[in-house]
Amino acid sequence: MEKTLELQFLNLQGKPVRIVIENPIDPVNAKQVSAVMDTIIAANIFTSSGGDLVTKQGARLLQRDVTEVALT
């Protein structure tokens, strides 16, 4: 099962911005995720078309089950 961690922010215009991390460390530690998001905002290392990231909106751990279909 494929897992991704989606970090959700709001930019200066109040629009959502997502940063997706593939294959996050399992189990995901909520305190560490929050601290990393604070660091991303404080360091201002990412920007978007709507300006800098200014606040945390949330985080989600997404799981996707992929099954190949054999073609005949």
Secondary structure, DSSP 8 states (H G I E B T S, - for coil): -EEEEEEEEEETTS-EEEEEEES--SS--HHHHHHHHHHHHHHT--EETTEEEEEEEEEEEEEE--------
